[in-house]
Amino acid sequence: MLLATGLWTFWGFMEMYYEGWGQPGLYPLSYLIVAIVFLAFWLLAETWPRLGGSILIAFGILFTTWILSIQIGRGSLTFIGFLSWLPVTVMVVLVGALFVADGRRRKRLRGAGWAPPGPWFRKNLRLLIPPATFVVVGVICTAMNWHVFSRIDDGDRGARLIQGHGVTLVWAPAGPGWAQSDSGIPGNLSWNQIALYGLEPVGFEDKPGHEDRDASQEEMERYGLFRYLAVDGVTLVDEPRDMWRMATREEIVRSLVRDGDNAGCTAPAGPQRGQADCRRTPDKETPLWGPDIPFIYMWAAHERDSARAYYVSYNGWVQHQPKSWGNPRHGYRFVREVLPEDTLGT
């Protein structure tokens, strides 16, 4: 249980700081729910072993079945992957059975008049270890992510002229060109949805002939949402204006920032994916990112192959994933060349 709770606590805190930090209200704390559930199960099993152990057995079976069904459904189940899930799946069932056995043993000992010897601390050590595990792992993760408390956010969500590492571009303001809008643009757009916007019927409706087929690179360039964005970056028009475009993965990487300055990053060569070569590890800061905007991965213009497209994370990782995926962590921000009349702040 120490292993399982420690792993979920580590995952929860690291993901909270990586993905959720800066979101409004108590949302970031939602990443700790699974760790808190395991902590509660652990304390319950230590206090009432037979009851808590029985709950762990049932939970472990259900959780194992759920995880395996997801992996099988995605076609991504591997032996190594299965082993990586063992501490929080099959082992939870085994631990639950051991708690049940321990509960029966304790009942027999109490019936024989036995009581735990020693001072209060020793008697209650098993109840102190669970919360101590949560606190210690949480403190370590917080120390590892201390930089999130000093992120640069100038509050400007307008169009920005960003002078990157060898590139200078204007990045779209908040709205249809920057993954958020109050004018009918749904959130969490997939690469396919961005690419097929201009295909009849124009918009985000289902596109005939693409029910089971991903968009191509040619279709992205021909029908992309960016073609219908006016020069102001906030107005969608009926006919292509071709003022904006998707940024390439190299342009995104070279525009990454840290502490209000360019991070000096270069993308991996060729079709490779991995961490960019940076002078400083970039962070989720203005002017490129909005620290309070959910997405932490930015779709890039180019596909990896017929089914996958590239994206870049705020900390400099270049990856690719299915074009059909869309979730709050994936967004986009269109770019255009600098115009003579531009008077934008950097």
CORRAQUI-V341189 format. One record per residue. N is the residue number from 1. RES is the residue in one small letter. SS is DSSP state (h for helix, s for strand, l for the rest). PHI is phi in whole degrees, 0 to 359 (NA if undefined). OMEGA is omega in whole degrees, 0 to 359 (none if undefined). Layout:
BEGIN
N:RES:SS:PHI:OMEGA
N:RES:SS:PHI:OMEGA
END
This chain:
BEGIN
1:m:l:NA:175
2:l:h:297:179
3:l:h:296:182
4:a:h:295:180
5:t:h:294:178
6:g:h:297:179
7:l:h:295:180
8:w:h:292:177
9:t:h:293:177
10:f:h:299:180
11:w:h:300:184
12:g:h:298:181
13:f:h:293:181
14:m:h:295:179
15:e:h:289:178
16:m:h:299:180
17:y:h:286:183
18:y:h:282:186
19:e:h:261:194
20:g:h:265:187
21:w:l:294:181
22:g:l:101:178
23:q:l:285:187
24:p:l:291:174
25:g:l:62:182
26:l:l:267:183
27:y:h:307:181
28:p:h:304:181
29:l:h:290:180
30:s:h:297:179
31:y:h:291:182
32:l:h:265:186
33:i:h:300:182
34:v:h:297:178
35:a:h:298:180
36:i:h:292:177
37:v:h:298:179
38:f:h:296:177
39:l:h:298:179
40:a:h:295:177
41:f:h:300:181
42:w:h:297:180
43:l:h:296:178
44:l:h:297:181
45:a:h:291:177
46:e:h:289:182
47:t:h:277:178
48:w:l:233:190
49:p:h:303:183
50:r:h:290:178
51:l:h:293:181
52:g:h:297:178
53:g:h:296:179
54:s:h:297:178
55:i:h:294:178
56:l:h:297:179
57:i:h:299:181
58:a:h:297:180
59:f:h:297:181
60:g:h:299:179
61:i:h:294:181
62:l:h:295:182
63:f:h:293:178
64:t:h:297:179
65:t:h:299:181
66:w:h:295:181
67:i:h:298:181
68:l:h:296:180
69:s:h:295:178
70:i:h:295:181
71:q:h:297:179
72:i:h:294:179
73:g:h:299:179
74:r:h:278:184
75:g:l:70:185
76:s:l:246:181
77:l:l:285:176
78:t:l:231:180
79:f:h:297:178
80:i:h:296:178
81:g:h:298:178
82:f:h:298:179
83:l:h:298:181
84:s:h:294:179
85:w:h:270:185
86:l:h:307:183
87:p:h:300:182
88:v:h:242:178
89:t:l:234:185
90:v:h:300:181
91:m:h:295:177
92:v:h:295:177
93:v:h:297:179
94:l:h:299:180
95:v:h:297:177
96:g:h:300:178
97:a:h:296:179
98:l:h:293:177
99:f:h:296:178
100:v:h:299:178
101:a:h:297:179
102:d:h:293:178
103:g:h:298:178
104:r:h:294:179
105:r:h:295:179
106:r:h:298:180
107:k:h:299:179
108:r:h:295:180
109:l:h:295:179
110:r:h:295:178
111:g:h:295:178
112:a:l:270:177
113:g:l:86:181
114:w:l:279:175
115:a:l:224:181
116:p:l:297:181
117:p:l:276:171
118:g:l:96:182
119:p:l:290:183
120:w:h:302:183
121:f:h:300:181
122:r:h:292:181
123:k:h:295:186
124:n:l:251:183
125:l:h:302:182
126:r:h:295:177
127:l:h:268:181
128:l:h:270:184
129:i:h:296:181
130:p:h:303:180
131:p:h:294:178
132:a:h:297:178
133:t:h:299:180
134:f:h:299:184
135:v:h:292:183
136:v:h:296:179
137:v:h:296:179
138:g:h:297:179
139:v:h:295:179
140:i:h:298:180
141:c:h:295:178
142:t:h:296:178
143:a:h:297:180
144:m:h:290:184
145:n:l:241:186
146:w:h:300:184
147:h:h:298:183
148:v:h:293:181
149:f:h:281:182
150:s:h:234:178
151:r:l:297:178
152:i:l:277:177
153:d:l:218:181
154:d:l:275:176
155:g:l:78:183
156:d:l:272:178
157:r:l:250:178
158:g:l:274:176
159:a:l:297:184
160:r:s:231:172
161:l:s:271:184
162:i:s:247:176
163:q:s:267:185
164:g:l:269:180
165:h:l:278:181
166:g:l:92:177
167:v:l:226:176
168:t:s:228:185
169:l:s:220:170
170:v:s:264:181
171:w:s:256:189
172:a:l:298:175
173:p:l:282:177
174:a:l:303:183
175:g:s:144:182
176:p:l:300:181
177:g:l:267:181
178:w:l:221:167
179:a:l:53:176
180:q:s:203:183
181:s:l:191:172
182:d:l:254:186
183:s:l:242:173
184:g:l:94:178
185:i:l:271:179
186:p:l:290:179
187:g:l:280:173
188:n:l:61:181
189:l:l:292:173
190:s:l:279:176
191:w:h:300:179
192:n:h:300:183
193:q:h:294:177
194:i:h:295:185
195:a:h:291:188
196:l:l:258:183
197:y:l:306:186
198:g:l:276:177
199:l:l:285:182
200:e:l:300:354
201:p:l:285:183
202:v:l:300:182
203:g:l:133:184
204:f:l:254:177
205:e:l:290:177
206:d:l:299:181
207:k:l:256:179
208:p:l:304:180
209:g:l:91:181
210:h:l:242:180
211:e:l:299:182
212:d:l:235:182
213:r:l:222:179
214:d:l:281:175
215:a:l:290:178
216:s:l:260:176
217:q:h:299:179
218:e:h:296:179
219:e:h:289:175
220:m:h:301:182
221:e:h:288:184
222:r:h:271:187
223:y:h:241:188
224:g:l:305:179
225:l:h:307:184
226:f:h:300:181
227:r:h:295:185
228:y:h:258:181
229:l:s:260:180
230:a:l:293:185
231:v:l:298:180
232:d:l:288:177
233:g:l:81:182
234:v:l:235:184
235:t:l:246:173
236:l:s:270:182
237:v:l:242:185
238:d:l:279:182
239:e:l:241:180
240:p:l:302:175
241:r:l:252:177
242:d:l:56:176
243:m:l:267:185
244:w:l:240:177
245:r:s:205:172
246:m:l:284:176
247:a:l:281:175
248:t:l:285:179
249:r:h:296:178
250:e:h:294:179
251:e:h:293:177
252:i:h:297:182
253:v:h:300:183
254:r:h:287:179
255:s:l:258:180
256:l:l:297:188
257:v:s:230:174
258:r:s:205:179
259:d:l:55:177
260:g:l:78:182
261:d:s:228:179
262:n:s:296:184
263:a:l:274:177
264:g:l:66:185
265:c:s:256:174
266:t:s:229:183
267:a:l:289:174
268:p:l:303:184
269:a:l:287:174
270:g:l:59:183
271:p:l:276:184
272:q:l:293:171
273:r:l:237:183
274:g:s:153:183
275:q:s:277:179
276:a:l:292:176
277:d:s:274:187
278:c:s:233:172
279:r:l:293:178
280:r:l:223:178
281:t:l:293:182
282:p:l:289:181
283:d:l:219:182
284:k:l:277:186
285:e:l:225:171
286:t:l:287:12
287:p:l:270:185
288:l:l:279:183
289:w:l:246:170
290:g:l:253:183
291:p:l:304:180
292:d:l:262:179
293:i:l:268:190
294:p:l:301:191
295:f:l:284:180
296:i:l:239:177
297:y:s:239:182
298:m:s:247:177
299:w:s:301:175
300:a:s:258:188
301:a:s:290:193
302:h:s:254:178
303:e:s:275:172
304:r:l:274:176
305:d:l:202:186
306:s:l:293:185
307:a:l:244:187
308:r:s:229:178
309:a:s:227:183
310:y:s:278:169
311:y:s:213:182
312:v:s:232:177
313:s:s:270:184
314:y:l:296:180
315:n:l:263:169
316:g:l:96:177
317:w:s:268:176
318:v:s:256:183
319:q:s:224:171
320:h:s:220:182
321:q:s:206:181
322:p:s:305:180
323:k:l:297:185
324:s:l:277:184
325:w:l:284:173
326:g:l:208:178
327:n:l:211:185
328:p:l:300:182
329:r:l:272:182
330:h:s:248:180
331:g:s:218:182
332:y:l:205:172
333:r:l:207:184
334:f:l:285:180
335:v:s:228:171
336:r:s:212:178
337:e:l:285:178
338:v:l:288:178
339:l:l:260:181
340:p:l:303:183
341:e:l:275:182
342:d:l:293:175
343:t:l:230:187
344:l:l:272:174
345:g:l:282:180
346:t:l:276:none
END
